[in-house]
Amino acid sequence: MLKKDKTLQKEAMNMLKLTSRTFYIPITLLKPILKHTVGSAYLCMRAIDEIEDHEELPNDTKARLLLETSALLEEETFDTPRYKELLQPYESLLPEVTLRLGDWLDVCPDDIVGKVKDSTREMATGMAKWTLNDWDIRTKDDLDDYTYYVAGLVGVMLSDIWEWHDGTKTDRDLAIGYGRGLQAVNILRNQDEDFAERGVRFIPEGWGRDDVFAYAETNLQLADEYMKDIKTRNIMLFCKIPLALAKKTLQAMRNGREKMTRQEVEKTVDEIMEK
């Protein structure tokens, strides 16, 4: 491995620590090749997520950036100079994780980066669609579609990585359910903030909070089923931690709290590690 690559790997892990509360710890538990692959994949998706979530950019600008990024990801070789040119007018507004998408792709092993690009490209296209639609979610089908693009695809991409790494085969629909379950917990946690800051409600018409809880719980049950196909210990640990945190966050909100305490998070991780 070239020294430059090792430096970039360290920078990627530092960026991961700055951008992910849910995935940083489980990613660090993976073996080196998986750690850098999953870390790269997460940062690629986080890069485009920051465009979709941006509070200052107009929706039509977000959609254009996402669609043009999607087109660049479709090319056999990602054109980093063209990507930088695309973002240059918004460079002062966008975070580093977004500006350095080309670096995160460079960290990813050559024989799996195509899959990472495919999932990230599809996510960017779906995010653009929902951005232009002003996240107008009216039905459960709408919610399923939105959560597929922003979270279910994370599950699909991870399943591709597990199979590439050691032949671990998992069910695609269950992988999507895993992602949806985590996203539904986020929707519940951020419901007031999303409406206050962005004027968006990611909840179908006629649904109350209990319906969103049920949606989350149903998908987290699919995540439990997803886990049954995983036998590799460090992959299992990786998957168990976000799932356990999501379930306990759901319970905390059921009890009227916004989230788990730091001590509860640490205790949950320790318990999983001990098992």
C-alpha angles and dihedrals in degrees: 000000000000118000089239089057093051090051090050091049090055091048090050092052091048090051090048090054090052096048109036129058094168103044107029096083097046092045091055088055092061122097113265099264092047093041093058093040096050091040090054092047093049092050092050091055092041088053093062093036089062089058093051093046097044112131098204105042116090115245094246090053092049091050092049092050091047094048094046090048088050090054091051090051089055091063118094090239118035109237101224095178090053090048091051089049089051093053098037096098089054098037094116092053102044124079124245093252089063097042091054100052090126090057093052090052089050090057092056118092112258095239095057102029090090091063091047090051092048094054093042091048092051090047092051091050092049093046090052090053093052092043091056088047089053089237090286098174110181106156140032088254088057090050091048090051094049095045090048091059099042100037115358089067089058088061091047092050093048090050089053089052094049091051092047091049102051110344095268106162120202134176113266095213091050089048089054089049090053091055093044091052093055091046093050089055089052091050090054093046095048100035097114094039093050091052095044097046103030105017089235131135114190090198128105120247113275094018121128128198091271090059091055090048089053091048090051094047093048091053094044087056087057087052089056089054090047090057093059092074094055117092102158105103102219092044088050091051090049092054096041097057101059089040093052092046091050092051093048092046088053090052092048090053090047085057092052100261124124097224146338120286120249088249091054091050092051092046092051092051092047092051092052092047092050092053 
